[in-house]
């Protein structure tokens, strides 16, 4: 709602402090001392109880932009909520405050409210109206953000990184590297080949991968001329829609509703588990938009009413079939060979990594491997950590995490790109104070130093607060959304 002025939320300090807030809940361990069954309290921070009602309000205020709201998301919101409470306790303990005069000055100097180089009450009021909030709520928001910023400044403010730290940050990104590289995919391509027996065996051992679920639905579009005899979305039409919805909730099926309201003949549509339409009588674009929602229809409640603007559909899950593909199908063969190739590459890459890890694969072995496999060695010069002219950045990052003379295997997650690399030379870089990038790396070094300081502060918080979560209350809240 107030994203346009959330300076705290977008600042680097807030990102660092997110670690401070999150780590306690992930690594400290949250006890569950609520054995009495009291559901009015969601958590305890030290001796202070936090009410379940307050957490519910927090969920409602912070879930509007979320696509889904399941138990996992609600648990994440709880971590954030308790983290904010932790901040509030620290602010209180440090007696951090913002006077009314300072608050007024903060608002009056906000760029959003400046017109003709001075504060405009009209612009302020327009902002409040457009965001559907009142002045008291907005001022409370600013108060919280500013006191949090003061807390962060208290913890990490005043840090000045040394020239050594600045150059360390600069060199980490800007150093150049000369490497020798062997494309392992070209090596594996010459080695890979699969017999029909291997393909059949993989198919037999992974039969569930090659089953497709086809779901057949019947549906009827509810039009005013059918329900009330005229093309008018009036109150009578919507009364009929409500009646149909009530009957569906009572468990009435499509056949019953069709006969009772003379809805006409239903149409059929068949789609698979991926939401792809296999067969349909007549193309229905609105139905296609809701195919994912239709895919979630439960067999225990097969009849549903779906609406989209002025389109209303009754949909009933009619049939579910497991369709088993054949090993001889061309697409099945392609999928199996692709998986067998991946398995082979994983096995060979694991062998190399194991040899490197046990220090049985050095520079000499790198060249021996090239000769044995008749594999071409390429010379590659990498200009910086952000140089993606030859390799993807995630692969460059793997190279930059290893020292000179090291032999490593680098790859993407899917093993689409796999290389054997020897790091031949590292050319270190430094930055002078008159460089136009100096300020950027000064800030980066400061952030790195602050992050280390915040880790220490995290240990301080760990010893200062005992946090207990009422998981019974959390479960009840999760079930209510």
Secondary structure, 3 states (H helix, E strand, C coil): CCHHHCHHHHCHHHHHHHHHHHHHHHHHCCECCCCCCCCCEEEEECCEEEEHHHHHHHHHHHCCCCCCCCHHHHHHHHHHHHHHHHHHHHHHHCCCCCCHHHHHHHHHCCHHHEECCEECHHHHHHHHHHCCCCHHHHHHHHHHHHHHHHHHHHHHCCCCCCHHHHHHHHHHHHCEEEEEEEEHHHHHHHHCCCCHHHHHHHHHHCHHHHEEEEEEEEEEECCHHHHCCCCCCCHHHHHHHHHHHHHHHCCCCHHHHHHHHCCCCCEEEEEECCCCEEEECCCCHHHHHCHHHHHCCCHHHCEEEEEECCEEEEEEEEEEEEEECCCCCHHHHHHHHHHHHHHHHHHHHHHHHHHHHCCCCCHHHHHHHHHHHCCCCEEEEECCCCCCCCCCHHHHHHHHCCCCCCEEEEECCCCCCEEEEEEEEEECCCCCCCCCCHHHHHHHHHHHHHHHHHHHHHHHHHHHCCEEECHHHHHHHHHCC
